[in-house]
Amino acid sequence: MLGPDDVTLAGKVALVTGAAQGIGEAIAMTFARFGASIAMCDRNADGLAFVSRAIDGLGGRVVTGVMDVRDADQVDAFVSDAVHALDQRIDVLVNNAGGGFPSAFLDVNAKGQDALIRENFSSVTNFIRACVPNMTAGGSIINVTSIEAHRAAPGFAVYSAMKAGIMNLTQSLALELGHKRIRVNCIAPDVIPTPGVGDMGDVAARMPLPVAGHVDDVAGAAVYLATDLGRFVTGTTIHVDGGNLAAGGWHRQPDGSWHP
């Protein structure tokens, strides 16, 4: 029977990428509150320092790295430093770093496409390769994708293709790593206000749950997948999207009716 002891990360080491703000910051802070030691990285040195001080204030242990997650050598060095500093292991890996820009596919040149692939896909494979040899039985890999992995995304074709690729990678690695008792899952958010994203009130009003989500909603799903609450869950995606994917293109109208 499940109890409070199953909803803890005490004694665990969690590595979170893209942790200087937004969803990554929320996950790192929430994991720390649940008792985890945190290794976190980002390109934003100031943001990373702010989150680090907050975790210090909670009495938690934290290791930071200002780095480019697209660079496999930098990833290997950071993971090595984190493992050395935090109990010689990684229990939870959260691949959150990523990003994109709006552009028609034919306007994205080869250099821009390569940047999108490296930031949104290669960064994930870099960290998985570096972390899995240091992961314990019962470990958890959590890949933050997007609702765009599951539907067309005009103007974000390469970005959404990479997110869809991560979803398939997640399913394949859930099988490859299952015998090690390492679970691999995705979280697919939508309509989550984060720095750099404008007001989402009009969009949220047309959703099944007519409110914008919060970064803590994604962090809550991550806690489920990281703790023993999710110990029998692997190879799947948790959609933190207010029902948007289920709506399938249907939108709530001002009178409360639904139209495609």
Disulfide bonds with the S-S distance in Angstrom:
none
